[in-house]
């Protein structure tokens, strides 16, 4: 039996709960949509389909997943797809492309819902509502693997020992909360190595953002009290923290220790400021997420408020994809199950509408969290006001999105007209290179479309071919494009995935453009337009860019052109990404040496050699006798080291 995405460590017994049926029917057929062939393929599957809960996948002739659905009774649900006249146009198009199905049976409908979310995230089907958000949410981590716990921002898997508080809606909301924690509780934020090597307090101690436990300015017991206060604050128990600070300030003032009283006063002011900055009134709500949906012109916006311990930890607008002609209730349900695929759900989730699978969703999230999760639709009181505020934010975010899309659409239409493209480009790729005197050379590709930058599609290229001379910008660009299109031809020769560009923008002039055109000619790609973006004769002036086309044609745009500003944004983003990639590579190279590649030389021997000889170059040029005298280096290792650097003897 094939391993399914449900077979994961965090889902014990998943292999027993989710069993993929062996009978998968692949119906041969042309790539062209054909409604009769699609219905025939579905009917073939229906012959052996059980009446039990499960998940089904609709696949096209190439095996690509078109749609993932769940059902309480698989046979009944899949039968609906054979009644074509009752299907909306969107599902009719899907059935016309269907040539096979894959069935996964489950014990309950709740398990089917969880598996559906996993498969949607894995396959990103074209006919499912998709949560287009590839960024993980930030958390605050209070580590517990040190005598003096460290507070820090955290993204990704929660493997480090400690307490996690979140999710926060953005990095900015985490930063604001961390700043408040430093002002209020003076917890350290430095790394363990930095902590261990301090001999005097750092600047954070001087500006009253740290209690300097690294140099003994606070005892472990007193620091533990600060940690406990921070936990209470993050858990929503700030009233108790405020009362204790007030009592300590009064006690210090009574003892005429006015300097200490002033410290407590400043911390109280910081706490009051943080409490006053909670723009969403959520007192008494505890841990909850609030979601409201707005829909206009086929575009959906879902606004989320994240409340933890009665405190507002930020809000974010989401814009799910593939929502056209999909009922709003289905969009909300799909959003919630995908959102909580990787996110721990809070005890309470407030939404603004009834859902068809309300009870199943509640059961599925409770099963995943291992505790009771309540989904509610407030009808009155403060919770209703909070939901109304979320709905207003969703509508405002949607209006901004539509306005931006309208402007973006006009710019892209102008781009198509100016560059004489066949249609409005759906995918624009911009290329740039970065290096210093030929060293640490990297290439970069950024991607943009009607919805803006697609950062999850960005790619970086390490320039590694021996024939590419250091500093040869034309050869570097040639290598980058050759590798890019060779991979495209291999992975998507039929151009069905949407990964083929509609326009290439090259940061450079005639030389770079000529190199790219040679690559395209050799690859047999003649239908992808290429434009070089170069600065004009006055390099220091904005708006003097010259656009080079194959064949030698050149144009310029007016300095106040919206299209020019858009292309400059694309070029600057490519430049930023290329520079960042180059800097990361250069920083990594500074911590490596030629000794890293020598077999048998680990960190300890490398450190001993560098301490003895001073530099890797000195080790490379050392005589065999000198290597034998180095501490920790045996005769055999010295010979091996010498032979590595002197293969000719």
C-alpha positions as CSV (number, residue, x, y, z in Angstrom):
1,X,0.0,0.0,0.0
2,X,1.3,3.4,-0.9
3,X,2.2,5.8,1.9
4,X,-0.3,8.6,2.2
5,X,0.2,12.1,3.7
6,X,-1.7,10.9,6.7
7,X,1.1,8.6,7.7
8,X,2.8,11.3,9.8
9,X,4.4,11.1,13.3
10,X,2.0,13.7,14.7
11,X,-0.9,11.5,13.7
12,X,-0.5,8.2,15.6
13,X,-2.3,5.3,14.0
14,X,-2.9,7.2,10.8
15,X,-1.8,4.2,8.7
16,X,-4.6,2.2,10.2
17,X,-7.2,5.0,10.0
18,X,-6.6,6.0,6.3
19,X,-6.4,3.1,3.8
20,X,-5.9,3.9,0.2
21,X,-8.0,1.6,-2.0
22,X,-6.0,-0.5,-4.3
23,X,-8.6,-0.1,-7.2
24,X,-7.5,3.1,-8.9
25,X,-8.9,3.4,-12.4
26,X,-6.8,5.3,-15.0
27,X,-8.8,5.9,-18.1
28,X,-6.8,6.6,-21.2
29,X,-7.9,9.6,-23.2
30,X,-6.8,12.7,-25.0
31,X,-5.8,15.8,-23.1
32,X,-8.7,17.7,-24.6
33,X,-11.7,18.1,-22.2
34,X,-14.5,15.7,-23.0
35,X,-17.6,15.5,-20.8
36,X,-18.6,12.0,-22.0
37,X,-15.2,10.6,-21.2
38,X,-15.1,12.3,-17.8
39,X,-18.5,10.8,-16.9
40,X,-17.5,7.4,-18.1
41,X,-14.3,7.5,-16.0
42,X,-16.4,8.4,-12.9
43,X,-19.0,5.7,-13.6
44,X,-16.2,3.1,-13.8
45,X,-15.0,4.1,-10.3
46,X,-18.6,3.9,-9.0
47,X,-18.8,0.2,-9.7
48,X,-16.7,-0.6,-6.7
49,X,-17.2,2.5,-4.6
50,X,-18.3,1.8,-0.9
51,X,-21.0,3.7,1.0
52,X,-18.6,4.9,3.7
53,X,-16.7,8.1,4.7
54,X,-13.6,9.0,2.7
55,X,-11.8,11.3,0.4
56,X,-11.7,11.2,-3.4
57,X,-9.3,12.8,-5.9
58,X,-10.3,13.7,-9.5
59,X,-7.3,13.4,-11.9
60,X,-6.8,14.4,-15.5
61,X,-5.2,12.3,-18.3
62,X,-1.7,13.2,-17.1
63,X,-2.5,12.2,-13.5
64,X,-2.5,15.7,-12.1
65,X,-5.0,16.3,-9.3
66,X,-8.0,18.5,-10.3
67,X,-10.0,18.3,-7.2
68,X,-9.9,16.8,-3.7
69,X,-13.3,16.2,-1.9
70,X,-14.5,14.5,1.2
71,X,-17.8,12.7,1.7
72,X,-19.9,11.1,4.5
73,X,-20.9,8.4,1.9
74,X,-18.5,8.2,-1.0
75,X,-20.8,6.4,-3.4
76,X,-23.6,9.0,-2.9
77,X,-21.3,12.0,-3.3
78,X,-19.4,10.8,-6.4
79,X,-22.7,9.8,-8.1
80,X,-23.6,13.5,-8.1
81,X,-20.8,14.2,-10.6
82,X,-22.5,11.9,-13.2
83,X,-25.6,14.1,-13.1
84,X,-24.0,16.7,-15.3
85,X,-27.1,18.9,-15.9
86,X,-27.3,19.7,-12.2
87,X,-23.6,20.7,-11.9
88,X,-22.5,24.3,-12.0
89,X,-20.3,25.3,-15.0
90,X,-17.1,25.1,-12.9
91,X,-17.7,21.5,-11.9
92,X,-18.8,20.6,-15.5
93,X,-15.4,21.8,-16.7
94,X,-13.7,19.7,-14.0
95,X,-15.7,16.5,-15.0
96,X,-14.8,17.1,-18.6
97,X,-11.1,16.9,-17.7
98,X,-11.4,14.0,-15.3
99,X,-9.9,10.7,-16.5
100,X,-9.3,8.8,-13.3
101,X,-10.0,8.9,-9.5
102,X,-8.2,7.9,-6.4
103,X,-10.2,6.8,-3.3
104,X,-9.2,7.0,0.3
105,X,-11.6,5.5,2.9
106,X,-11.7,6.7,6.5
107,X,-13.6,5.7,9.7
108,X,-15.4,9.0,10.2
109,X,-16.3,12.1,8.2
110,X,-14.2,14.2,10.6
111,X,-11.1,12.1,9.7
112,X,-12.0,12.6,6.0
113,X,-12.1,16.4,6.6
114,X,-8.6,16.3,8.1
115,X,-7.2,14.2,5.3
116,X,-8.9,16.4,2.7
117,X,-7.0,19.4,4.1
118,X,-3.7,17.5,4.0
119,X,-4.2,16.5,0.4
120,X,-5.3,20.0,-0.7
121,X,-2.1,21.4,0.8
122,X,0.0,18.7,-0.9
123,X,-1.5,18.8,-4.4
124,X,-2.9,22.4,-4.7
125,X,-5.7,21.3,-7.0
126,X,-7.0,23.7,-9.7
127,X,-10.7,23.4,-8.6
128,X,-10.3,23.5,-4.8
129,X,-10.5,26.7,-2.8
130,X,-6.9,27.3,-1.8
131,X,-5.5,29.3,1.1
132,X,-2.8,31.3,-0.7
133,X,-0.5,32.0,2.3
134,X,2.9,30.3,2.2
135,X,4.3,32.1,5.2
136,X,4.4,30.5,8.7
137,X,3.0,32.5,11.5
138,X,5.4,33.9,14.1
139,X,5.3,32.9,17.7
140,X,7.1,34.1,20.9
141,X,9.2,31.4,22.4
142,X,10.2,31.5,26.1
143,X,13.0,28.9,26.1
144,X,13.4,26.5,29.1
145,X,16.7,24.9,28.2
146,X,18.8,27.4,30.2
147,X,19.0,28.6,33.8
148,X,18.1,32.1,32.6
149,X,15.4,31.6,29.9
150,X,15.6,33.6,26.8
151,X,12.7,35.2,25.0
152,X,12.7,35.3,21.2
153,X,10.7,35.3,18.0
154,X,10.1,31.9,16.4
155,X,8.9,30.6,13.1
156,X,8.6,27.0,11.8
157,X,8.5,23.7,13.7
158,X,8.2,23.9,17.4
159,X,11.0,21.6,18.4
160,X,12.9,23.7,20.9
161,X,12.1,23.1,24.5
162,X,10.0,26.0,26.0
163,X,6.6,27.7,26.0
164,X,5.2,29.0,22.7
165,X,2.8,32.0,22.7
166,X,1.0,32.8,19.5
167,X,0.2,32.8,16.7
168,X,0.8,36.5,16.0
169,X,-0.6,38.0,12.8
170,X,2.7,39.5,11.7
171,X,6.3,40.0,12.5
172,X,5.5,43.6,13.5
173,X,3.0,42.5,16.2
174,X,5.6,40.0,17.6
175,X,8.3,42.7,17.6
176,X,6.0,45.1,19.5
177,X,5.2,42.5,22.1
178,X,8.9,41.5,22.5
179,X,9.7,45.2,23.0
180,X,7.1,45.3,25.7
181,X,8.4,42.2,27.4
182,X,11.9,43.7,27.5
183,X,10.7,47.0,29.0
184,X,8.4,45.3,31.5
185,X,10.3,42.2,32.5
186,X,13.9,42.8,31.5
187,X,14.4,39.3,30.0
188,X,17.4,38.5,28.0
189,X,17.1,38.1,24.2
190,X,20.7,37.2,23.4
191,X,22.0,33.8,22.1
192,X,23.6,31.4,24.6
193,X,27.1,31.8,23.2
194,X,26.8,35.6,23.5
195,X,25.5,35.2,27.0
196,X,28.4,32.9,28.1
197,X,31.1,35.2,26.8
198,X,30.0,38.5,28.4
199,X,32.2,40.1,31.0
200,X,30.2,43.3,31.4
201,X,26.6,44.3,30.7
202,X,25.6,45.1,27.1
203,X,23.8,48.2,25.8
204,X,20.3,46.6,26.5
205,X,21.1,46.7,30.2
206,X,22.1,50.4,30.0
207,X,18.8,51.3,28.3
208,X,16.8,49.2,30.9
209,X,15.8,46.5,28.4
210,X,17.6,43.6,30.2
211,X,18.5,42.7,33.8
212,X,22.0,41.5,32.8
213,X,21.9,37.9,34.2
214,X,25.0,37.2,32.1
215,X,27.2,39.1,34.6
216,X,25.3,38.4,37.8
217,X,23.3,41.7,38.1
218,X,20.3,39.6,39.0
219,X,20.0,36.4,40.9
220,X,18.4,33.2,39.4
221,X,15.5,33.4,41.8
222,X,14.7,37.0,41.0
223,X,15.0,36.2,37.3
224,X,12.6,33.3,37.7
225,X,10.1,35.8,39.1
226,X,10.4,38.0,36.0
227,X,9.9,34.9,33.8
228,X,6.8,34.0,35.7
229,X,5.5,37.6,35.3
230,X,6.1,37.4,31.6
231,X,4.2,34.1,31.3
232,X,1.3,35.6,33.2
233,X,1.4,38.7,30.9
234,X,1.4,36.5,27.7
235,X,-1.4,34.4,29.2
236,X,-3.6,37.4,29.7
237,X,-3.1,37.8,33.4
238,X,-1.7,41.3,33.1
239,X,-4.0,42.7,35.9
240,X,-2.2,40.6,38.5
241,X,1.2,41.7,37.1
242,X,0.0,45.4,37.3
243,X,-1.1,45.0,41.0
244,X,2.2,43.4,42.0
245,X,4.2,46.2,40.3
246,X,2.1,48.8,42.0
247,X,2.7,47.2,45.4
248,X,6.5,46.9,44.7
249,X,6.6,50.6,43.6
250,X,4.8,51.7,46.8
251,X,7.1,49.6,49.0
252,X,10.2,51.0,47.4
253,X,8.9,54.6,47.8
254,X,8.1,53.9,51.4
255,X,11.7,52.8,52.0
256,X,12.8,56.0,50.2
257,X,14.5,53.9,47.5
258,X,13.3,56.3,44.8
259,X,15.6,54.9,42.1
260,X,14.0,51.5,42.4
261,X,10.5,53.0,42.7
262,X,11.2,54.9,39.4
263,X,12.1,51.5,37.7
264,X,8.8,50.0,38.8
265,X,7.0,53.2,37.7
266,X,8.5,53.0,34.2
267,X,7.5,49.3,34.0
268,X,3.9,50.2,35.0
269,X,3.8,52.9,32.3
270,X,4.9,50.4,29.7
271,X,2.3,47.9,30.8
272,X,-0.4,50.6,30.8
273,X,0.6,51.6,27.3
274,X,0.4,48.1,26.0
275,X,-3.0,47.6,27.6
276,X,-4.2,50.8,26.0
277,X,-2.9,49.9,22.6
278,X,-5.3,46.9,22.3
279,X,-7.4,48.3,19.5
280,X,-9.7,45.3,19.6
281,X,-11.8,44.9,22.7
282,X,-11.5,41.3,23.7
283,X,-11.4,41.3,27.5
284,X,-12.8,38.1,29.0
285,X,-12.7,36.3,25.7
286,X,-9.6,34.2,26.6
287,X,-8.0,32.4,23.6
288,X,-10.0,32.9,20.4
289,X,-9.7,33.4,16.6
290,X,-12.3,35.6,14.9
291,X,-13.1,35.3,11.2
292,X,-15.4,37.2,9.0
293,X,-15.8,37.0,5.2
294,X,-16.6,39.6,2.5
295,X,-17.2,38.9,-1.1
296,X,-17.4,41.2,-4.1
297,X,-16.9,40.7,-7.9
298,X,-15.9,37.1,-7.4
299,X,-13.1,37.9,-5.0
300,X,-13.2,36.8,-1.3
301,X,-11.5,38.4,1.7
302,X,-11.4,36.7,5.1
303,X,-10.3,38.9,8.0
304,X,-8.8,37.1,11.0
305,X,-8.3,38.5,14.5
306,X,-6.1,36.5,16.9
307,X,-6.9,36.9,20.5
308,X,-4.8,35.2,23.2
309,X,-5.4,35.7,26.9
310,X,-7.9,38.5,26.1
311,X,-5.2,40.4,24.2
312,X,-5.2,41.3,20.6
313,X,-2.2,39.7,18.9
314,X,-2.8,41.3,15.5
315,X,-5.1,40.7,12.5
316,X,-4.6,39.7,8.9
317,X,-6.6,39.6,5.7
318,X,-6.6,36.4,3.6
319,X,-7.6,36.1,0.0
320,X,-8.3,32.5,-0.9
321,X,-7.8,31.4,-4.6
322,X,-10.3,29.6,-6.8
323,X,-13.4,31.1,-5.2
324,X,-15.3,32.1,-8.3
325,X,-18.8,30.5,-8.4
326,X,-18.1,28.8,-5.0
327,X,-20.7,29.4,-2.2
328,X,-19.4,31.6,0.5
329,X,-20.1,29.0,3.2
330,X,-18.0,26.5,1.3
331,X,-15.2,29.0,1.0
332,X,-15.2,29.7,4.8
333,X,-15.3,26.0,5.6
334,X,-12.4,25.2,3.2
335,X,-10.4,28.1,4.6
336,X,-10.8,27.1,8.2
337,X,-9.8,23.4,7.7
338,X,-6.7,24.5,5.7
339,X,-5.8,27.3,8.1
340,X,-5.7,24.9,11.0
341,X,-3.8,22.2,9.1
342,X,-0.5,23.6,10.6
343,X,-1.9,26.0,13.2
344,X,-2.9,24.9,16.7
345,X,-6.6,26.0,17.1
346,X,-7.6,28.0,20.2
347,X,-10.4,26.9,22.5
348,X,-13.0,29.2,20.7
349,X,-13.4,30.2,17.0
350,X,-15.9,32.9,16.2
351,X,-17.3,33.0,12.6
352,X,-19.9,35.2,10.9
353,X,-22.1,32.5,9.1
354,X,-23.6,29.1,9.4
355,X,-21.7,26.2,7.7
356,X,-23.1,23.1,6.2
357,X,-20.5,20.9,7.9
358,X,-20.4,22.9,11.1
359,X,-20.5,19.9,13.5
360,X,-18.0,17.9,11.4
361,X,-15.6,20.8,11.3
362,X,-15.9,21.2,15.1
363,X,-15.3,17.5,15.7
364,X,-12.3,17.4,13.3
365,X,-10.6,20.4,14.9
366,X,-11.2,19.0,18.4
367,X,-9.7,15.6,17.3
368,X,-6.7,17.4,15.9
369,X,-6.2,19.6,19.0
370,X,-6.9,16.8,21.5
371,X,-9.4,18.9,23.4
372,X,-12.8,20.5,22.9
373,X,-12.9,23.3,20.2
374,X,-16.0,25.4,20.1
375,X,-17.1,27.2,16.9
376,X,-19.6,29.9,17.6
377,X,-21.6,32.5,15.7
378,X,-22.2,35.4,18.2
379,X,-25.6,37.1,18.0
380,X,-25.2,39.8,20.6
381,X,-22.9,41.5,23.1
382,X,-19.2,42.2,22.9
383,X,-18.4,39.1,20.8
384,X,-20.9,40.3,18.2
385,X,-19.3,43.7,18.2
386,X,-15.9,42.1,17.7
387,X,-17.2,40.0,14.8
388,X,-18.8,43.1,13.2
389,X,-15.4,44.8,13.5
390,X,-13.8,41.9,11.7
391,X,-16.4,42.1,9.0
392,X,-15.8,45.8,8.4
393,X,-12.1,45.1,8.2
394,X,-12.7,42.3,5.7
395,X,-14.8,44.6,3.5
396,X,-12.2,47.4,3.7
397,X,-9.4,45.0,2.8
398,X,-11.4,43.7,-0.1
399,X,-12.0,47.2,-1.4
400,X,-8.3,47.9,-1.2
401,X,-7.5,44.7,-3.0
402,X,-10.0,45.4,-5.8
403,X,-8.7,48.9,-6.2
404,X,-5.1,47.6,-6.4
405,X,-6.2,44.9,-8.8
406,X,-7.9,47.4,-11.1
407,X,-4.8,49.6,-11.2
408,X,-2.6,46.6,-11.7
409,X,-4.8,45.4,-14.5
410,X,-4.5,48.7,-16.3
411,X,-0.7,48.7,-15.9
412,X,-0.5,45.1,-17.3
413,X,-2.7,46.0,-20.2
414,X,-0.4,49.0,-20.9
415,X,2.6,46.7,-20.6
416,X,1.1,44.3,-23.1
417,X,0.4,47.1,-25.6
418,X,3.8,48.7,-25.1
419,X,5.8,45.5,-25.4
420,X,3.5,44.2,-28.2
421,X,2.5,41.0,-26.2
422,X,-0.2,38.7,-27.4
423,X,-2.1,39.0,-24.1
424,X,-1.9,40.4,-20.6
425,X,1.1,38.5,-18.9
426,X,0.1,36.1,-16.2
427,X,3.7,35.4,-15.2
428,X,6.6,37.8,-15.5
429,X,10.1,36.6,-14.7
430,X,12.9,39.1,-14.0
431,X,16.6,38.1,-13.9
432,X,19.6,39.7,-12.3
433,X,23.1,38.7,-11.3
434,X,25.3,39.7,-8.4
435,X,29.0,39.3,-7.6
436,X,32.1,41.2,-6.4
437,X,35.0,40.9,-8.9
438,X,33.6,37.6,-10.0
439,X,33.6,36.0,-6.5
440,X,30.5,34.4,-4.9
441,X,28.6,34.9,-8.1
442,X,24.8,34.3,-8.0
443,X,21.9,34.6,-10.3
444,X,18.4,35.5,-9.2
445,X,14.9,35.1,-10.6
446,X,11.8,36.9,-9.2
447,X,8.3,36.3,-10.4
448,X,5.3,38.7,-10.6
449,X,1.8,38.5,-11.9
450,X,-1.6,40.2,-11.7
451,X,-1.7,39.6,-8.0
452,X,1.7,41.0,-7.3
453,X,5.0,39.4,-6.4
454,X,5.0,35.6,-6.1
455,X,7.8,35.2,-3.5
456,X,7.3,31.4,-3.2
457,X,8.3,31.2,-6.9
458,X,11.6,33.1,-6.5
459,X,14.7,31.1,-7.4
460,X,18.4,31.6,-6.8
461,X,21.2,30.1,-8.9
462,X,24.8,29.5,-7.8
463,X,27.1,30.2,-10.8
464,X,29.1,27.0,-10.8
465,X,30.1,26.0,-14.4
466,X,33.8,25.9,-15.0
467,X,33.4,27.6,-18.4
468,X,31.7,30.6,-16.9
469,X,34.6,33.0,-16.3
470,X,34.5,35.1,-13.1
471,X,33.0,38.5,-13.7
472,X,31.6,37.6,-17.2
473,X,28.0,38.9,-16.8
474,X,27.0,37.7,-20.2
475,X,28.1,34.1,-19.5
476,X,26.5,34.2,-16.0
477,X,23.2,35.3,-17.6
478,X,23.5,32.5,-20.2
479,X,24.1,29.9,-17.5
480,X,21.1,31.0,-15.5
481,X,18.7,30.9,-18.4
482,X,20.1,27.6,-19.8
483,X,19.5,25.9,-16.4
484,X,16.1,27.5,-16.0
485,X,14.7,26.5,-19.4
486,X,16.3,23.1,-19.3
487,X,14.4,22.4,-16.1
488,X,11.2,23.8,-17.6
489,X,11.5,21.6,-20.6
490,X,12.1,18.5,-18.4
491,X,9.4,19.1,-15.9
492,X,6.6,20.7,-18.0
493,X,7.2,20.1,-21.7
494,X,3.5,20.6,-22.5
495,X,3.3,23.9,-20.6
496,X,0.3,22.9,-18.5
497,X,1.5,23.9,-15.0
498,X,1.5,27.7,-15.4
499,X,5.3,27.8,-14.7
500,X,6.2,29.0,-18.2
501,X,6.8,32.8,-18.3
502,X,4.8,35.1,-20.5
503,X,7.5,37.7,-20.4
504,X,11.2,37.8,-19.5
505,X,12.7,41.0,-18.2
506,X,16.5,41.1,-18.1
507,X,18.4,43.6,-15.9
508,X,20.9,44.7,-18.6
509,X,21.4,46.1,-22.0
510,X,22.2,44.7,-25.5
511,X,24.9,42.2,-24.3
512,X,22.8,40.5,-21.7
513,X,19.8,40.5,-24.0
514,X,21.9,38.9,-26.8
515,X,23.1,36.2,-24.4
516,X,19.5,35.4,-23.4
517,X,18.3,35.3,-27.0
518,X,21.0,32.8,-27.9
519,X,19.9,30.6,-25.0
520,X,16.2,30.8,-26.2
521,X,17.2,30.0,-29.7
522,X,19.3,26.9,-28.7
523,X,16.4,25.7,-26.5
524,X,13.9,26.1,-29.4
525,X,11.8,28.6,-27.4
526,X,10.6,31.2,-29.8
527,X,7.3,32.4,-28.2
528,X,8.5,33.9,-24.9
529,X,9.1,37.7,-25.3
530,X,12.4,39.0,-23.9
531,X,13.1,42.6,-23.0
532,X,16.3,44.1,-21.6
533,X,16.0,46.9,-19.0
534,X,19.1,49.1,-19.0
535,X,19.9,52.5,-17.5
536,X,20.2,55.2,-20.2
537,X,23.1,57.6,-20.7
538,X,22.4,59.5,-17.5
539,X,22.8,56.6,-15.0
540,X,22.1,58.7,-11.9
541,X,18.6,59.8,-13.1
542,X,15.4,57.8,-12.5
543,X,13.1,57.5,-15.5
544,X,15.9,57.3,-18.1
545,X,15.7,53.5,-18.5
546,X,16.1,52.2,-22.0
547,X,14.2,49.0,-23.0
548,X,16.0,46.8,-25.5
549,X,14.2,44.3,-27.8
550,X,15.5,41.5,-29.9
551,X,16.4,42.9,-33.3
552,X,17.9,46.1,-31.9
553,X,14.7,48.1,-31.3
554,X,14.9,50.5,-28.3
555,X,12.2,52.5,-26.5
556,X,12.0,54.8,-23.5
557,X,9.0,55.7,-21.4
558,X,8.0,59.1,-20.0
559,X,9.6,59.8,-16.6
560,X,6.1,60.0,-14.9
561,X,4.7,56.9,-16.5
562,X,2.9,54.4,-14.2
563,X,4.2,51.6,-16.4
564,X,7.8,52.8,-15.9
565,X,7.4,52.9,-12.1
566,X,6.0,49.3,-12.2
567,X,8.9,48.0,-14.2
568,X,11.4,49.8,-11.9
569,X,9.7,48.1,-9.0
570,X,10.2,44.7,-10.7
571,X,13.8,45.5,-11.5
572,X,14.6,46.8,-8.0
573,X,13.0,43.7,-6.4
574,X,15.2,41.5,-8.6
575,X,18.2,43.5,-7.6
576,X,17.3,43.3,-3.9
577,X,16.9,39.5,-4.1
578,X,20.1,39.0,-6.1
579,X,22.1,41.2,-3.6
580,X,20.6,39.4,-0.6
581,X,21.4,36.0,-2.2
582,X,25.0,37.1,-2.9
583,X,25.5,38.5,0.6
584,X,24.3,35.3,2.2
585,X,26.7,33.3,0.0
586,X,29.6,35.6,0.8
587,X,28.8,35.5,4.5
588,X,28.8,31.7,4.4
589,X,32.1,31.7,2.5
590,X,33.7,33.8,5.3
591,X,33.2,31.0,7.8
592,X,34.5,28.2,5.5
593,X,38.0,27.3,4.5
594,X,39.9,24.9,2.3
595,X,40.4,22.7,5.3
596,X,36.6,21.9,5.3
597,X,37.1,19.7,2.2
598,X,40.0,17.6,3.5
599,X,38.9,14.1,4.5
600,X,39.4,13.3,8.2
601,X,39.7,17.0,9.3
602,X,36.9,17.7,11.6
603,X,36.2,20.9,13.7
604,X,38.7,20.0,16.4
605,X,41.6,19.3,14.1
606,X,40.7,22.3,12.0
607,X,40.8,24.5,15.0
608,X,44.2,23.0,16.2
609,X,45.7,23.6,12.7
610,X,44.5,27.2,12.5
611,X,45.7,27.9,16.0
612,X,49.2,26.5,15.1
613,X,49.7,27.9,11.6
614,X,47.5,31.0,11.7
615,X,45.7,30.6,8.4
616,X,44.5,27.9,6.0
617,X,46.9,29.2,3.4
618,X,49.8,28.6,5.8
619,X,48.5,25.0,6.4
620,X,48.4,24.4,2.7
621,X,52.0,25.6,2.2
622,X,53.4,23.8,5.2
623,X,56.1,21.1,4.8
624,X,55.3,17.6,5.9
625,X,57.6,17.9,8.9
626,X,55.8,21.0,10.0
627,X,52.5,19.3,9.8
628,X,53.7,16.4,11.9
629,X,54.7,18.8,14.7
630,X,51.2,20.4,14.8
631,X,49.3,19.4,18.0
632,X,46.7,16.7,17.6
633,X,48.0,15.7,14.1
634,X,49.4,12.2,13.7
635,X,52.0,11.2,11.1
636,X,49.3,9.4,9.1
637,X,47.0,12.4,9.2
638,X,50.0,14.8,8.4
639,X,50.8,12.6,5.3
640,X,47.1,12.6,4.3
641,X,46.9,16.4,4.7
642,X,50.1,17.0,2.7
643,X,49.1,14.7,-0.1
644,X,45.7,16.4,-0.4
645,X,47.3,19.8,-1.0
646,X,50.3,18.4,-3.0
647,X,48.9,15.6,-5.3
648,X,52.0,15.7,-7.4
649,X,54.2,14.8,-4.4
